Amino acid sequence: MHDLVPEKMDVWFRNGVNRMSLGVQSFDTKVRQAVGRIDDGETVFSHLQELLSYSQCAVVIDLMYGLPYQTMDVWHKDVETLVESGIDGADLYQLNVFEHSDLNLAIQRGKLPPAALTQVQSAMFSFGTHLFPFGCGAGGHVDGLSTMLDRRLPAYEKAIDEGRKPMMFLMNQSPNAHLKEDIQGQMNQSRLDLDKLIQREEKLASMEFLGPLWEDYGLWKHNGYLYQLTEAGQFWQVNMTQTLLESVNHLMGEETEIQHRRIAAQG
């Protein structure tokens, strides 16, 4: 972020830069300093405002959840500051602490507190998904409503040009949203405790066959406690998650309407 000086921004925009993605990670100064970020949170926010003042490019930032010192209160503030900043979009990433990384060594030596446990990260993920979606194909839920913007770029752009909201749908959230959020949270972490899910809701018992079936397909492997996605499973994670959510809809008696639309050119 310390590279965002007017001289450099002038050069970028004179040469046609129209999108910038910045690794903010957190707006909290203590959290930023713990992971080696130079600028404090106030400086980062100020730089973003200066960048936006040019009105010449889409500005997207990365935020991470689960960082040392990043409590739920800090994460809530990070997300609130994200919204307040007025940027065009954001990507939210779960922190992974690798065995031989500098971060893990610092934690082991007591120089930093442990990163957030999976349960806390899951709650952080759930809070972050309540951001209102922006952009073609974006979706999410907020204040009990689920929404998705049109996934077909020409239709999305046509709606914008005509001054219409490019909504594909807007509806009340499912009464089974808690189950779906749990599935999405776990699958975003490349895992699923299928047995525990079925124990929570007996109507989902017939989903049990997916465990060995997807294991035979090489999409995930049971580690004795839960299913862990393989590399192939991580590639197909979105499709697997959608299948699980549609299964929940069907088994819990929700009305569903499946529409087939060609989105990607590849098979």
FENSUL-V313421 format. One record per residue. N is the residue number from 1. PSI is psi as a letter, one per 20 degrees, with the letter a starting at -180 (999 if undefined). Layout:
# FENSUL-V313421
n=N psi=PSI
n=N psi=PSI
This chain:
# FENSUL-V313421
n=1 psi=h
n=2 psi=i
n=3 psi=i
n=4 psi=m
n=5 psi=q
n=6 psi=h
n=7 psi=g
n=8 psi=g
n=9 psi=h
n=10 psi=g
n=11 psi=g
n=12 psi=g
n=13 psi=h
n=14 psi=h
n=15 psi=j
n=16 psi=j
n=17 psi=p
n=18 psi=j
n=19 psi=p
n=20 psi=p
n=21 psi=p
n=22 psi=p
n=23 psi=m
n=24 psi=g
n=25 psi=g
n=26 psi=q
n=27 psi=i
n=28 psi=p
n=29 psi=g
n=30 psi=g
n=31 psi=g
n=32 psi=g
n=33 psi=h
n=34 psi=h
n=35 psi=j
n=36 psi=j
n=37 psi=q
n=38 psi=g
n=39 psi=q
n=40 psi=r
n=41 psi=h
n=42 psi=h
n=43 psi=g
n=44 psi=g
n=45 psi=g
n=46 psi=g
n=47 psi=g
n=48 psi=g
n=49 psi=h
n=50 psi=g
n=51 psi=g
n=52 psi=h
n=53 psi=h
n=54 psi=h
n=55 psi=k
n=56 psi=i
n=57 psi=q
n=58 psi=p
n=59 psi=p
n=60 psi=p
n=61 psi=q
n=62 psi=p
n=63 psi=q
n=64 psi=q
n=65 psi=q
n=66 psi=j
n=67 psi=q
n=68 psi=p
n=69 psi=i
n=70 psi=n
n=71 psi=r
n=72 psi=h
n=73 psi=g
n=74 psi=g
n=75 psi=g
n=76 psi=g
n=77 psi=h
n=78 psi=g
n=79 psi=g
n=80 psi=h
n=81 psi=h
n=82 psi=g
n=83 psi=g
n=84 psi=h
n=85 psi=h
n=86 psi=j
n=87 psi=r
n=88 psi=h
n=89 psi=r
n=90 psi=q
n=91 psi=p
n=92 psi=p
n=93 psi=p
n=94 psi=p
n=95 psi=p
n=96 psi=p
n=97 psi=o
n=98 psi=q
n=99 psi=g
n=100 psi=j
n=101 psi=q
n=102 psi=h
n=103 psi=g
n=104 psi=h
n=105 psi=g
n=106 psi=h
n=107 psi=g
n=108 psi=h
n=109 psi=j
n=110 psi=j
n=111 psi=h
n=112 psi=q
n=113 psi=r
n=114 psi=q
n=115 psi=r
n=116 psi=q
n=117 psi=r
n=118 psi=h
n=119 psi=g
n=120 psi=g
n=121 psi=h
n=122 psi=g
n=123 psi=h
n=124 psi=g
n=125 psi=g
n=126 psi=g
n=127 psi=g
n=128 psi=h
n=129 psi=i
n=130 psi=j
n=131 psi=q
n=132 psi=p
n=133 psi=q
n=134 psi=p
n=135 psi=q
n=136 psi=p
n=137 psi=i
n=138 psi=q
n=139 psi=r
n=140 psi=a
n=141 psi=q
n=142 psi=p
n=143 psi=l
n=144 psi=j
n=145 psi=q
n=146 psi=q
n=147 psi=q
n=148 psi=p
n=149 psi=q
n=150 psi=p
n=151 psi=i
n=152 psi=o
n=153 psi=g
n=154 psi=g
n=155 psi=h
n=156 psi=g
n=157 psi=h
n=158 psi=g
n=159 psi=g
n=160 psi=g
n=161 psi=h
n=162 psi=j
n=163 psi=k
n=164 psi=q
n=165 psi=p
n=166 psi=l
n=167 psi=p
n=168 psi=g
n=169 psi=q
n=170 psi=p
n=171 psi=r
n=172 psi=q
n=173 psi=q
n=174 psi=q
n=175 psi=i
n=176 psi=k
n=177 psi=h
n=178 psi=h
n=179 psi=g
n=180 psi=h
n=181 psi=h
n=182 psi=g
n=183 psi=g
n=184 psi=g
n=185 psi=g
n=186 psi=g
n=187 psi=h
n=188 psi=i
n=189 psi=j
n=190 psi=l
n=191 psi=r
n=192 psi=p
n=193 psi=n
n=194 psi=h
n=195 psi=g
n=196 psi=h
n=197 psi=g
n=198 psi=h
n=199 psi=h
n=200 psi=h
n=201 psi=o
n=202 psi=h
n=203 psi=i
n=204 psi=j
n=205 psi=h
n=206 psi=i
n=207 psi=i
n=208 psi=h
n=209 psi=h
n=210 psi=h
n=211 psi=f
n=212 psi=h
n=213 psi=g
n=214 psi=h
n=215 psi=g
n=216 psi=h
n=217 psi=i
n=218 psi=j
n=219 psi=h
n=220 psi=r
n=221 psi=p
n=222 psi=p
n=223 psi=j
n=224 psi=i
n=225 psi=g
n=226 psi=r
n=227 psi=p
n=228 psi=p
n=229 psi=p
n=230 psi=a
n=231 psi=g
n=232 psi=h
n=233 psi=h
n=234 psi=h
n=235 psi=g
n=236 psi=j
n=237 psi=g
n=238 psi=g
n=239 psi=g
n=240 psi=g
n=241 psi=g
n=242 psi=h
n=243 psi=g
n=244 psi=g
n=245 psi=g
n=246 psi=h
n=247 psi=g
n=248 psi=g
n=249 psi=g
n=250 psi=g
n=251 psi=h
n=252 psi=j
n=253 psi=j
n=254 psi=q
n=255 psi=p
n=256 psi=q
n=257 psi=o
n=258 psi=p
n=259 psi=p
n=260 psi=o
n=261 psi=p
n=262 psi=o
n=263 psi=g
n=264 psi=q
n=265 psi=h
n=266 psi=r
n=267 psi=999
